[in-house]
């Protein structure tokens, strides 16, 4: 299975040490690894009921909510959690570092090898506690899948709906296709920091007309599936960016790809977007050259003609002056000769 991200959500309970360990690993294939865990006494486990099958972002929110509730109940939650987090960091460092551990996890999670996942987790927890009952849930996703999921989650949010309502009468948006940026929750840049001219990766989610769709599919057949769905990212350049809500929580983006196809997107300003360190001078590249040149050429031609006339007059004046001087000198010479004779 080809994937770009993997997650492993874990709930472990130990009778011997009377504790519960709850948290997740989230990694990027051949890249960064993040993790977050909380550690608390078993008597609080009813407070910490979280569905491991939830989406990772929802799971994170629930985990943070549980953590806040536990801190309010018990003063040693912070110490327990910090101690376990430091232990986990030490274990990973002793076993080849984060990248090596991330590669091991991504390999067994990607192969859906639950026995190997369970064995690895037992090895991780072995030096910390024993008699562990471990429950876990694995997941894999591609950039496109994660972006589609993000798009589906945000399109019905109140902020996005308000943004769409505010922009519905803008005629310049009506004929634009719709895209959604490819998100990179680990190493992407926040949408609020984007600038005109920046390169971003996108998926087209809706075409405004069939002509543009057929043209783009004809130029890039490998980026579409048999049903005409864009399943491989394009690289586009931002031509316009504006905040569309008073709180600056929602952004309207316009992009161009292939110098002719334009599209728009309404996105949350805090999402992280995949980028390359590549920019275009959009104002220069999209200036209407055909509108500038006809106005400039007559002006330049007129200026050049006037300049030529001035130069010609100056040359004629110089020639007359020289001729006059030569004539005067000749007369003086003849007078001197006549006197001497």
N, C-alpha and C positions, 0 to 999 in steps of 0.2 A: 504494500500500500504506500503510495506517495503522500507525504504530509509535510507540513512546515512547523507545526507546533504540537506539543503533547502536554497532557495534564494527568496528574495522579492525585486524587482526593482520598484522604485517609482518616479513618476513625479507629484508634487502637486503645484497648482497655486492658490494664494489668491488675490482677488480683494481688500479686505479691507486693507491689509497691503502692497499691491503692490509688491509681492515677488513670487519667484519660488523656490521650494525645490526639489532638484534632488539627488537621491542616491540609496543606497541598504542596505539591511540586508543580511548577509550570515552566516548561522549557522550550527553547527554539532548537531545531535540529542543527547540529554542528555550531551551536551558539550559546547564548546566555541561558542561565538557569536561575529562577526565582523560587523561593519557598517561604511559607509562613505557617507557623504552628503555635498553638496554645496548649498549655499543660495545666491540669487542674485536678483536684481530688474527685474521686468517683461519686461522692455524695451530691455533687452538682450536675451529674450527667443528664438529669431530666431538664435542666435549663438549657443544655447544649444539644438539643435534638436538631440535627441538620440533615437534610436529604442529600446524600452523596450524588444522586443522579441529576442534581440541579446544574444548570449552566455555570461555568467557572466564575463568571462575574457575579452572578447571584449568590453563589457559594461564598465568595469573598465577602460580600455584604453581610451575609448571615454570620460568617465567622467573626467579623469585626463587631457585629451587634452582640453576639454571645460574649465576646471578650469584655465589652463595656459592662454588660450585666454581671459578669463574674468578678470584675474588679470592684464593683459596688458591694458585692457579697463577701468577698474574702481578700484580706490584705496580702496574702502570699502568692496570689495568681501571677503578679508581675515577676516576682523572684523565680517561681517555678518555670514560667515561660522563658525568661532570659537564660536560665541555666540550661534548659533543654535546647534552646536555639544555639547557644555557644557550643554545646556538645555536638550538635549536628554539623556545625561549621567545622569543628575539629575532625569529626569522622570523615567528612568529604575531603578535607585537605590531606589527611593521612592516606586517603585512597585515590590519589591522583588528581585532586582538584575538581573544581566545578565542571569544567568542560568534559573531563573524562567521565565523571559521574552522570552528567547530562546525556552523554552518548550511550552509556549503558542503559539508562532509563528509556531513552527514545527507541533503542533497538528492541527491548523486550516489550515495551508498550505497543510499538508499531506492529510487532508480530502477534499481538494479542495473546502473549504467553503468560497467562495468569499465574501459573505455577512458579515461573521465574520471577515474576513481580513479587509474589508472596515471599519467596526465598530471599530476595534482595532486601525486602523490608525487615525481615527477621534478622538479617545480618546487620542492618543499620541500627536496629533497636537493641541488639543483643548485649552490648556493653552498658546500656542504660538501665534496662529492666528485663524481667523474664515473665513467663506465663502470660504472654500477650495474646489477646483475641483481636485479630486484625480484619477490618472490613475496608475495602477500597473500591474505587471506580476509576477506570482509565478512559482517556479520550484523546483523539487525534483530529487535527483540522488543517486545512490549507489556508493560504492567505485569502483566496477567493471565498471559501466557505465562511471564514471568520468575518470578512467584509460584508457578505450577504446577510449573515446573522445580525451584525451591527446595524445594517440598513433596516432590516425588518423590525428591530427593537426600537429604533429611534423615529421611524417614519410616523408612528402614531403617538409620539410624545406631544405634550401640550405645546412645548416651545416650537417644535417643527411645524405643528399645525397652525400656530399663530404666524410663523414666518411665511408659510404658504398663503395664508389669508392676506397678509400684508402685501404680498408680491403678485397676487392674482391678476391685478389690472395692469401690470407692466408689460406692454406689448412686445418689448425686445426679448422677453423670456418665453413667449408663447410658442415660437417655432423652434426652440432649442430642445435637443434630445436630453435625456436624463442619465447621469452617471453616478457612481458612488466610488469614493477613493478606496484603494486597497489599504487596509489598516495593518499596522504592526504594533501591537500593544506593548512590546518589550523594548524595541529600539527605534520606533518611529518618532517623528516630530509632531508636536501638538499643532492641530489645525490653526489655532489662533496665532501661531508664529509664521504662517506661510506668507509669501510675498508674490506679487505679480512677476511672472517670468520664471518662477520655480517649477522644476519638473516633479510631477507626481504620477503614481501608477493608479489606473482607474479600470473599472468595469462598467460597461454601458448596460443600463438596466431597462431602458426604454427609448426607442427611436421615435422621432417626431414625424418622420415620413419614410415611406418604403424606398424611395430613390436613394437616399443617403445610406440606408441599411444595406441595400443590394450593392452599392458601390464599395462600401467598407468591407463587406463580406467577400466581394470579388477580389479586393486587394489583399485581404488577410484571411483566407479560408481556414487556416490552422487555428485561428483564435475563436472560432465558433463551432458549436456542436451541430448535429444533424437537424435540430429544431430551430437553428438560428440564434441560439442563446450564446452570448459572449462569455466564454468560460476560461479565457486566458487574458491576463491584463494587458492594457495598452499603456504607453507612456505619453502623457499629455503635458501641456504647459499652461500655467495659470494666466489668463488674460484679464481677469477681474476678480476682486475679492472685497466683500463688504459685510459688515455686521448688520444683521437684519432684525435684531431685537435690542431693546433698550439696555438689557443687562449684558450685552455682548456674549450671550450664550449660544447664539445661532449665527452661522455664516452662510452667505451665498457665494458659491464659487462658480466661475466660468473657466472652461479650458478649451484649448484647440489642439487637435492632433492632425498630423499630415498637412498642416497649413490650410485646411479647408473645412474640417469637421469640427463643429462647436457643440458644446454640451454644458449643462448646468447641474448643480447639486446644492441642496440645503443640508447642512451638516452641523453637528454640535461642535463647539469650538475646542472642547477638551479631548476629542478623540485623537489618537496617535496615527499618523499617516506614513506609509512607506515612501521614502524619497531617495534619490541619488543626488550627489553633489554636482548638479548640473542646472544651468540657468540659460535663459534666452532673453535678449533684449526685445521684449514684445513690442514696445512702442516703435522701435526701429524696424523690426522684421515685418510688422503689420501696417506700416505707414502706406497710404495710398499713392504709390509712386506715379501712377498714371494721372492723378489729379494734380500733382505738384509740377511735373515736368512741363506741361503745356503753358503754365503760367510763368514759369521761370525762363523758358527759352526766349520769348519775345523781349523780355526785359534785358536779358543778357545780350541779345542781338542788338537792341537799341543802344545799350551802353557802349557796345563795341563800335558801332557806327559813329556815334558822337565822338568817341575817343579818336577814331581814325581821322575825322575831319580836323580836330584840333591839332593832331600831329602834322597833318599835311600843311595847315596854315603856318605852323611854327617853322617847318622846313623851308617854305617859300619865303618867309620873312628873313630867315638866315641867309638864303641864297642872294636876295636883293641887297642885304647889308654888305655881304662880301663883295658883290659886284660893284657897289657904290664906292667902297674903299679902294678897290683895285683901280677904278676909273680916276679917283682923286689922286692916288699915288702916281698914276701915269701922267696926269696933267702937270703935277709938281715937277716930275723928272724932266718933262719937255721944256718947262719954263727955265729950269736951271741950265740946261744945255744951250738954250737960245741966248741967255745972258753971257755965258762963257764964250760963245762964238762972237 
